[in-house]
């Protein structure tokens, strides 16, 4: 069985990449998500708002593949401004729990110079496991 491209309903098409790829073994690779909405527009200009949108995008892809938040096993964060992230730890935690609840998968955070989309303040990619329908 070939991998299945995952694209949440109503989202603008991803050009040159897939938002998600569901493998035959149930592994879901979620491509790097940023803080834009389903129409690829940045509504939030601040770190916390973009973080919430980014995590919401990941959850939408996981759900489109038939999974739930608890199926996410790994998140890799790419953050442009370390000082802003550290200065907002309380808000980061609150925003994270708002979207992800008390589910804390394995995580890595990498500080980077820039992202392809100029308005993006962070990017997060994920890996989830969704039991195949047998």
C-alpha positions as CSV (number, residue, x, y, z in Angstrom):
1,X,0.0,0.0,0.0
2,X,1.4,3.4,-1.0
3,X,1.5,6.4,1.5
4,X,-1.7,8.4,1.6
5,X,-1.6,12.2,1.3
6,X,-3.5,13.9,4.1
7,X,-5.1,17.2,3.4
8,X,-7.8,18.6,5.8
9,X,-11.1,19.4,4.1
10,X,-11.4,23.0,3.2
11,X,-7.7,23.8,3.3
12,X,-6.0,25.7,0.5
13,X,-3.9,23.2,-1.5
14,X,-0.3,22.7,-0.3
15,X,2.0,23.5,-3.2
16,X,5.1,21.4,-3.6
17,X,4.7,19.5,-0.4
18,X,2.1,17.5,1.6
19,X,0.7,18.6,4.9
20,X,0.6,15.0,6.0
21,X,1.7,11.5,4.7
22,X,0.1,8.5,6.3
23,X,2.2,5.4,5.8
24,X,0.9,1.8,5.5
25,X,2.1,1.0,9.0
26,X,0.1,3.8,10.6
27,X,2.9,6.4,11.0
28,X,1.7,9.9,10.1
29,X,4.4,12.4,9.1
30,X,3.1,15.9,9.5
31,X,5.0,18.4,7.4
32,X,6.2,21.6,9.1
33,X,3.2,23.7,10.0
34,X,3.2,27.5,10.6
35,X,0.8,30.0,12.1
36,X,-1.4,30.6,9.1
37,X,-5.0,29.4,8.8
38,X,-6.6,27.0,6.3
39,X,-6.6,29.7,3.6
40,X,-2.8,30.3,4.2
41,X,-3.4,33.7,5.8
42,X,-1.6,34.9,9.0
43,X,-4.3,36.2,11.3
44,X,-2.1,36.3,14.4
45,X,1.1,38.4,14.2
46,X,2.3,37.5,17.7
47,X,4.2,34.4,18.9
48,X,1.5,32.9,21.1
49,X,-1.2,33.4,18.5
50,X,0.9,31.8,15.8
51,X,1.8,28.9,18.2
52,X,-1.8,28.2,18.8
53,X,-2.6,28.2,15.1
54,X,0.4,26.0,14.3
55,X,-0.6,23.4,16.9
56,X,-4.3,23.6,15.7
57,X,-3.1,22.9,12.2
58,X,-1.2,19.8,13.4
59,X,-4.2,18.6,15.3
60,X,-6.4,19.1,12.2
61,X,-4.1,17.0,10.0
62,X,-3.9,14.3,12.6
63,X,-7.7,14.2,12.8
64,X,-8.0,14.2,9.0
65,X,-6.0,11.1,9.1
66,X,-8.3,9.5,11.6
67,X,-6.3,10.2,14.8
68,X,-6.5,12.3,17.9
69,X,-4.1,14.5,19.9
70,X,-3.0,11.5,22.0
71,X,-1.7,9.8,18.8
72,X,1.0,12.4,18.4
73,X,4.4,11.0,19.5
74,X,6.8,13.7,18.5
75,X,6.9,17.5,17.9
76,X,9.9,19.3,16.5
77,X,9.8,23.1,17.0
78,X,11.7,25.6,14.9
79,X,11.7,29.0,16.6
80,X,13.0,32.3,15.3
81,X,13.3,34.2,18.5
82,X,14.6,32.5,21.6
83,X,14.2,35.5,23.8
84,X,10.5,35.9,22.9
85,X,9.9,32.2,23.6
86,X,11.6,32.3,27.0
87,X,9.9,35.6,28.0
88,X,6.5,34.1,27.4
89,X,6.9,30.7,29.1
90,X,3.6,30.9,31.1
91,X,1.6,32.0,28.1
92,X,3.3,29.2,26.0
93,X,2.2,26.6,28.5
94,X,-1.3,27.9,28.6
95,X,-1.6,28.1,24.8
96,X,-0.1,24.6,24.5
97,X,-2.6,23.1,27.0
98,X,-5.5,24.9,25.3
99,X,-4.8,22.9,22.0
100,X,-3.0,19.8,23.2
101,X,-4.4,19.3,26.7
102,X,-2.1,17.4,29.0
103,X,-0.5,15.4,26.2
104,X,3.2,15.9,26.1
105,X,4.9,13.9,23.3
106,X,8.7,13.8,22.8
107,X,9.8,17.2,21.8
108,X,12.8,19.1,20.4
109,X,13.2,22.8,19.9
110,X,15.7,24.3,17.5
111,X,16.4,28.0,17.3
112,X,16.7,29.2,13.7
113,X,17.5,32.4,11.8
114,X,14.6,32.4,9.4
115,X,11.7,30.6,7.8
116,X,10.5,30.6,4.2
117,X,7.3,32.5,5.0
118,X,8.5,35.9,6.3
119,X,5.6,36.4,8.7
120,X,6.0,33.0,10.3
121,X,7.6,33.1,13.8
122,X,7.8,29.4,14.3
123,X,7.3,26.1,12.5
124,X,6.4,22.7,14.1
125,X,6.5,19.3,12.5
126,X,5.0,16.2,14.0
127,X,4.9,12.4,13.9
128,X,1.9,10.5,15.0
129,X,0.8,6.8,15.0
130,X,-2.7,6.0,13.8
131,X,-3.5,2.3,14.0
132,X,-4.2,1.0,10.5
133,X,-7.7,-0.3,9.7
134,X,-7.1,-4.1,9.4
